[in-house]
Amino acid sequence: MVRRNVKWLSFFIFISILSLFRGWSFIKQFHLSAFTVLAVFIYALYSYIRISNFVNKMELNNKFIVFLRLKKFVLFFKQGTKLTILERNIVFFSVYIPCLLIMCLY
């Protein structure tokens, strides 16, 4: 697989998982609206940036990573952190806008 595709795939997978997790917790507490969806995606992007900063500071020979055998997982995650701000925003809004349009249909 091309390196650029691995970066996009890594970022997309992790931002999707975070969005689903954050969305489930937000929608249980608040009414489903455009503002709630926007808040979910912004909070997921913020969480992704915080997690990526934490993971980038970790070394691959960390006891936690070695014990749980997460070396391949961490390497895959680090590929997604090499995207530029423009590329992150493209992925962010390419997921947010269709979700918003689908919600407007209902």
N, C-alpha and C positions, 0 to 999 in steps of 0.2 A: 504494500500500500504506500502511496506517496506520502511524504512527511506532512505536507500541508493538510491532507485529508485526515491524518491521524490527529493533528491538532484540533481541527474542527470537530471531529467525532468525539474526542475526549471532552472538549468544552461542552458540546451539545448534550452528551450523556449526563454529565454532572449537573449542568444547569437544569436539565429536565427533572432529574431526581429531586433536586432541591426545591424546584417549583412545585412539584407534586406534594412533597412533604409539607412545605410552607402553606400551600393552597388548602390542603386538607385541614390544617389547624386554623387557618383564617376563616374558611367558609363555615366551619362548625360554630364559630363565635359571631360572625357578622353576616348580614344579608349579602347574597351574591350580586355584585354590581360591577360596573366598569372600574370604579375606584378600588374595589377589593382586589380585582384581577391585577391592576397596576401595582398595588401595594405588595401583592404576592411576588410578582416578578422583580420588583426593585429589591425586596427583602432577600429573595433568592440570589440575586446578583451580588448584593452586599455580603451575604453568607459565603458565596463562592470566593470572593476576594479575600475575606478573612481566613477561610480554610486554606486557600492557595498560599497565602503568606506564611501560615503555620507550617505547611508541608514543605515549602521551599527552604525554610530554615532547618528542617530536619536532615540529617545525613542518612545515607542508605544503610550504614552499618549500625544504626540505632538499635538498641536491645528490643524495643517494642516491635519494630519492623521485622527484625530477624526472627523473633519468637513467633509472630503470627504469619510469617512468610508472605509479607505484603510488598516485596521489592518490585515485582512486576506491576502491581496495582499503583504504587507510588510513581513509578517511571511513566506509566500511562497518564496519570493525573498531571504530572509535571509537563507533559507535552502540551496539554491544554492551556497552561499558564503562559505559553510563549506567543499567544495571539496578541495582536495590537488592539488598542482601544476601539478603533473603527471596526475591526473584525468581531470583537465581542458585542458591540452595539448592533451589528448586522444580525448576528444570531439571536440576540435578545429581542429585537423588534420583529424578526421574522417568525418568532414564536408568539409574541404578545399580540400582534395585530390580528392574525387569524383567530386566536382565542377570543379576542374582543368582538370580532365580526360574528363568530358563531354565537356568542352570548347575545348579541343584538337581534339575532333571528328568533330567539325564544322570548 
